[in-house]
Amino acid sequence: MNDIRQFKLVDGSEIVCDVLEWNSEDTEEVVIRNALVIQYMMKDDYRMCSMRPWMLQQVQHNMIQILNAGHITVDAHPARETLDNYMETVRYLQLDLEETVKEEVEDTLAVVTDEEKDNIISFLKNRKDKLH
């Protein structure tokens, strides 16, 4: 993770994301990844918040998004509790995604003949928290 920030956008929503590259004099583009939207809710007179992916199918660690800096109204470093929640959610989403991919590969291999299996290279075997 590079620079974790909490943004309030012009539409009133709040996101927490990993900023990879900031805007400059030449461009209004802010390059981000792992963007999660903060959702507030009330339950039994308590205000609670949760985080979910800001954009559908954009939780893979290697996927980036470009945010127009003109859409950011407030930029802040997240509070410790928010940062901890963000990190836990990103880890959960990455693990969940990895399990889904692993299940899809195993389902595909179930219909592949033994002869065809010799031509398949598995990138999921012996993975020790390394991204390729």
N, C-alpha and C positions, 0 to 999 in steps of 0.2 A: 504494500500500500504506500502510496506517495503522500498526498496531501488531502486528508479527509475533511470535507467542508459540508456545511449545512446551508442550503440556499432557500430563500423564500422567493417564489417566482411571481410574475405579474398577475397570474391567474389566482393567486392566493395559496397555492399548494406549496408544500415544503418537501425538499428532497435532501438526502444525505448521499454523497458520492465521493469517489476517489478522483481527484483532479490530476490528470496527467500533464496537461499543458494549459496555461492561462492565455487569455486574449492579449493582444499587443496593439501597438499603434497601427499595425498593418491589417489586423483582422479582429473581428468581434467573436471569433470562435473560441470556446472553452472546450477542450477535449476531456471527457469524463468516462468513467466506467463504474460498474456495480452501483448504479443509481437506484436508490430505494425511496419511495414516497412515504412520508409519515402520515398516518391516518389517526385522527383523534376520535374517541368515542366516550360516551358516558355509560357507566354501569353501576347501579346502586349508589348513586350520588358521588361516584369516583370518576375522575377523568383519567382515561387510559389512552395509551397510544400503541400502535403496532406499525410495523414496516413491511412493505411488500414491493416487489419489483415495479419500478416506475414505468418501464416499457415491457410489453409481453415478449417473451423469448429473447431477452437481452441480459440474462444473468450469467452467461459464460464469462469467465475471467478475461478471455482474449478479445471480447467484443467491446468496442468503444462507441460512444455517442458524441455528437457535436452539439453543444448547447450555445445558443446565441447569448452573449453577455448582456445584450439589451433586455433580455427577459428576466434577468436577476435583479430583484429589488433590494434584497438584503443578503449579505455574505457573512457567515460566522463560523468560528471553530465550534463544533458540537460539544455539548456538556459531556462529562465523563460517562454518565448513565446512557446518554444517547449514543455515544461512540461505542460503548460496550455492546449495546443492543444491535447496533449496525454491524459490528464485526461478527457477532454470533449469528446474525441472520445471513450475512454473506457466506460464512462457512457452511451453514445449513443448506443454503441454496446450491452451493458448489457440490456438496456431498450428495444432495438429492439428485442433481443433474448427473453426476458421475454414476450413481446407481441405476438411473434410467437408461443411460447409454450402455452400461454393462449388461442390463437385462435385454436390451434390444440386440446387442451383439450375440448374447447367448441364444436368444430365440432364432436368430439368423443362422448361427452355427448348427442348430438342431436339424435344419433341413439341408445342410451341406454334406456331400458325400465325403468319405474318408480321403479319397483321392484329392478332392478339392481343398480339404483342410490343410494339406501339405503346402499349399500356395498362399495361406493366410498368415499374416504377421499380426500378432496380438500386441497392442500397445497398452492393454489394461493389466496384463500379468506383471506381478512384482512391482507395482507402482508404489513408490514411497514418497507421496506428496510432491511429485515432480510434475510440472506442466510441460507438455511438448508442443 
